[in-house]
């Protein structure tokens, strides 16, 4: 068996073919722009688009219509001007689902699962063995430490950190601007919540800007969190308050 990569004749490959690792597969209508690097045993399904300055680690599988390395646009309409400080890297043995969009300046660790139609904006940093569920949005500069799990349809605002092993259920919302755009963009003031290691956030919870959720804390389903939550504390309700024992 040959170790050469298998590139479909209908694929568009602008990068140097020596940058495509052994036994990798580039399927029909996939597009690799100049400067793309693929490791060994990578599988790109049909219609995958990989832009310049993207490196894909060994054993990664990217499903149809995913778009990796997107440049942020629309700066005229945005209060915050996007900044790109580097390329994009997808770590070894990770999986990227159909229609997922991963921007430039994103680092994803090994053994991660990026779900169908997930959106990961610029300056995000994702650790190892992380799950980003279907239709999850990570706004700019979100940091996910190792083994974080985010379930389907959750939305994380920009400038926030999720600690190692935290679990975020589906339909959770985390915002980063109490003024809701009225005062323009100030990166020192516009901050999403900080979620501690091994914290658990229940389905449909809403967490306001600049909130600290302590390590091991639990936020009940449907809670609206307006104040900090202590380490290992459980909060419930609207607004969220400590659970009575």
C-alpha positions as CSV (number, residue, x, y, z in Angstrom):
1,X,0.0,0.0,0.0
2,X,1.3,3.4,-1.0
3,X,2.0,6.0,1.7
4,X,1.3,8.9,-0.7
5,X,-1.7,11.1,0.0
6,X,-4.8,10.5,-2.1
7,X,-6.1,13.7,-3.8
8,X,-9.3,13.6,-5.8
9,X,-8.8,15.1,-9.3
10,X,-11.7,17.5,-8.7
11,X,-10.1,18.9,-5.5
12,X,-8.5,22.4,-5.7
13,X,-5.0,22.2,-4.2
14,X,-3.0,25.5,-4.2
15,X,-0.7,24.5,-1.4
16,X,2.6,22.7,-2.1
17,X,1.7,19.0,-2.3
18,X,4.7,18.1,-0.2
19,X,2.8,19.9,2.7
20,X,0.1,17.1,2.6
21,X,1.1,14.2,4.9
22,X,1.3,10.5,4.2
23,X,-2.0,8.6,3.7
24,X,-4.1,11.8,3.8
25,X,-7.3,12.0,1.7
26,X,-8.5,15.1,0.0
27,X,-11.9,14.4,-1.5
28,X,-13.8,15.9,-4.4
29,X,-14.3,19.7,-4.5
30,X,-12.3,20.3,-1.3
31,X,-10.2,23.5,-1.5
32,X,-6.7,23.9,0.0
33,X,-5.3,27.4,-0.3
34,X,-1.6,28.3,-0.4
35,X,0.2,27.7,2.8
36,X,-2.1,24.9,4.2
37,X,-0.3,22.1,6.0
38,X,-1.9,18.7,6.5
39,X,-0.5,16.0,8.8
40,X,-0.6,12.3,8.2
41,X,-3.8,10.4,7.9
42,X,-6.0,13.5,7.6
43,X,-9.4,13.1,5.9
44,X,-11.0,16.1,4.2
45,X,-14.5,15.2,3.0
46,X,-16.1,16.9,-0.1
47,X,-16.5,20.6,-0.2
48,X,-14.2,21.3,2.8
49,X,-12.5,24.7,2.5
50,X,-9.1,25.3,4.2
51,X,-7.8,28.8,3.9
52,X,-4.2,30.0,4.1
53,X,-2.2,29.9,7.3
54,X,-4.0,26.7,8.6
55,X,-2.2,23.6,9.9
56,X,-4.1,20.4,10.4
57,X,-2.6,17.8,12.8
58,X,-2.3,14.0,12.2
59,X,-5.4,12.0,12.1
60,X,-7.9,14.9,11.9
61,X,-11.2,14.3,10.0
62,X,-13.1,17.3,8.6
63,X,-16.6,16.6,7.3
64,X,-18.4,18.2,4.3
65,X,-18.8,21.9,3.9
66,X,-16.7,22.8,7.0
67,X,-14.7,26.1,6.6
68,X,-11.4,26.4,8.4
69,X,-9.3,29.6,8.5
70,X,-12.1,32.2,7.8
71,X,-11.0,35.8,8.1
72,X,-13.5,38.0,10.1
73,X,-15.3,40.6,8.0
74,X,-17.8,43.4,8.5
75,X,-15.5,45.6,10.6
76,X,-17.4,48.8,9.5
77,X,-20.6,47.4,11.2
78,X,-18.8,46.2,14.3
79,X,-18.0,48.2,17.4
80,X,-15.0,45.9,18.0
81,X,-12.4,45.8,15.2
82,X,-11.2,42.1,14.9
83,X,-7.5,41.4,15.3
84,X,-5.7,38.5,13.8
85,X,-2.4,37.6,15.4
86,X,-1.6,34.2,13.9
87,X,-2.8,31.3,11.9
88,X,-5.2,28.4,12.8
89,X,-4.2,25.0,14.2
90,X,-6.4,21.9,14.6
91,X,-4.8,19.3,16.9
92,X,-4.2,15.6,16.2
93,X,-7.1,13.2,16.1
94,X,-9.7,15.9,16.3
95,X,-13.0,15.9,14.4
96,X,-14.7,18.9,12.7
97,X,-18.3,18.4,11.9
98,X,-20.2,19.4,8.7
99,X,-20.7,23.2,8.2
100,X,-18.5,24.1,11.2
101,X,-16.8,27.5,10.7
102,X,-13.4,28.0,12.4
103,X,-11.8,31.5,12.0
104,X,-8.2,32.5,11.7
105,X,-6.1,32.8,14.9
106,X,-7.7,29.8,16.5
107,X,-5.8,27.0,18.3
108,X,-7.5,23.7,18.9
109,X,-5.9,20.9,20.9
110,X,-5.7,17.2,20.2
111,X,-8.6,14.8,20.5
112,X,-11.3,17.5,20.3
113,X,-14.8,17.2,18.8
114,X,-16.1,20.3,17.0
115,X,-19.8,19.6,16.3
116,X,-21.9,20.3,13.2
117,X,-22.3,24.0,12.4
118,X,-20.3,25.1,15.4
119,X,-18.8,28.6,15.0
120,X,-15.4,29.4,16.6
121,X,-14.3,33.0,16.3
122,X,-10.8,34.5,16.1
123,X,-8.4,34.4,19.1
124,X,-10.2,31.4,20.7
125,X,-7.9,28.9,22.5
126,X,-9.2,25.3,23.0
127,X,-7.4,22.7,25.1
128,X,-7.3,18.9,24.7
129,X,-10.2,16.5,24.7
130,X,-12.8,19.3,24.5
131,X,-16.3,18.9,23.1
132,X,-17.9,21.9,21.3
133,X,-21.4,20.7,20.5
134,X,-23.6,21.2,17.4
135,X,-24.5,24.9,16.6
136,X,-22.4,26.2,19.6
137,X,-21.0,29.7,19.1
138,X,-17.7,30.7,20.7
139,X,-17.4,34.4,20.2
140,X,-13.9,36.0,20.0
141,X,-11.2,35.3,22.6
142,X,-12.9,32.4,24.4
143,X,-10.5,30.1,26.3
144,X,-11.6,26.5,26.9
145,X,-9.3,24.5,29.1
146,X,-8.8,20.7,28.8
147,X,-11.9,18.4,28.9
148,X,-14.5,21.1,28.8
149,X,-17.8,19.9,27.3
150,X,-20.3,22.4,25.8
151,X,-23.6,20.9,24.6
152,X,-25.7,21.9,21.6
153,X,-26.9,25.4,20.8
154,X,-25.1,27.2,23.6
155,X,-23.6,30.7,23.1
156,X,-20.5,32.1,24.7
157,X,-19.7,35.8,24.6
158,X,-16.3,37.1,23.9
159,X,-13.4,37.5,26.4
160,X,-14.1,34.7,28.8
161,X,-12.5,31.5,30.2
162,X,-13.9,28.1,31.0
163,X,-12.0,26.0,33.5
164,X,-10.8,22.5,33.0
165,X,-13.5,19.8,33.1
166,X,-16.4,22.2,33.2
167,X,-19.7,21.0,31.8
168,X,-22.1,23.4,30.0
169,X,-25.5,22.1,29.0
170,X,-27.5,22.9,25.9
171,X,-29.1,26.3,25.3
172,X,-26.9,28.1,27.8
173,X,-26.3,31.8,27.1
174,X,-23.3,33.8,28.4
175,X,-23.1,37.5,27.7
176,X,-20.3,40.0,27.9
177,X,-21.8,43.5,27.7
178,X,-24.2,44.9,30.3
179,X,-24.8,48.0,28.1
180,X,-25.8,45.8,25.1
181,X,-23.7,47.8,22.7
182,X,-24.8,51.3,23.8
183,X,-21.3,52.4,24.9
184,X,-19.3,51.0,22.1
185,X,-16.4,48.5,22.7
186,X,-14.0,48.6,25.6
187,X,-12.1,45.4,26.0
188,X,-11.4,46.1,29.6
189,X,-15.1,46.4,30.4
190,X,-16.7,44.0,28.0
191,X,-15.9,40.6,29.6
192,X,-17.8,37.4,29.6
193,X,-18.3,35.2,32.7
194,X,-15.4,33.1,34.1
195,X,-16.4,29.5,34.8
196,X,-14.2,27.6,37.2
197,X,-12.9,24.1,36.8
198,X,-15.4,21.2,37.1
199,X,-18.3,23.7,37.4
200,X,-21.7,22.5,35.9
201,X,-24.1,24.8,34.1
202,X,-27.7,23.5,33.7
203,X,-29.7,23.6,30.5
204,X,-31.0,27.0,29.5
205,X,-29.1,28.9,32.2
206,X,-28.2,32.6,31.4
207,X,-25.1,34.1,32.9
208,X,-24.5,37.8,32.8
209,X,-21.2,39.6,32.1
210,X,-18.3,39.7,34.5
211,X,-19.7,36.9,36.7
212,X,-17.3,34.5,38.4
213,X,-18.6,30.9,38.8
214,X,-16.4,29.1,41.3
215,X,-14.8,25.7,40.8
216,X,-17.2,22.8,41.3
217,X,-20.2,25.1,41.5
218,X,-23.6,24.1,40.0
219,X,-25.9,26.4,38.2
220,X,-29.4,24.9,38.0
221,X,-31.3,24.6,34.7
222,X,-33.0,27.9,33.7
223,X,-31.3,30.0,36.3
224,X,-30.3,33.6,35.6
225,X,-27.0,34.4,37.3
226,X,-26.5,38.0,38.2
227,X,-23.9,37.7,41.0
228,X,-20.8,35.6,41.6
229,X,-21.2,32.0,42.6
230,X,-18.9,30.6,45.3
231,X,-16.7,27.5,45.0
232,X,-18.8,24.3,45.2
233,X,-22.0,26.4,45.7
234,X,-25.3,25.5,44.0
235,X,-27.6,28.3,42.8
236,X,-31.1,28.1,41.4
237,X,-33.9,30.4,40.2
238,X,-34.4,33.9,38.7
239,X,-32.3,35.7,39.8
240,X,-30.1,32.8,40.9
241,X,-29.7,32.3,44.7
242,X,-28.0,29.7,46.8
243,X,-30.0,26.5,47.1
244,X,-31.4,26.0,50.5
245,X,-30.3,22.8,52.2
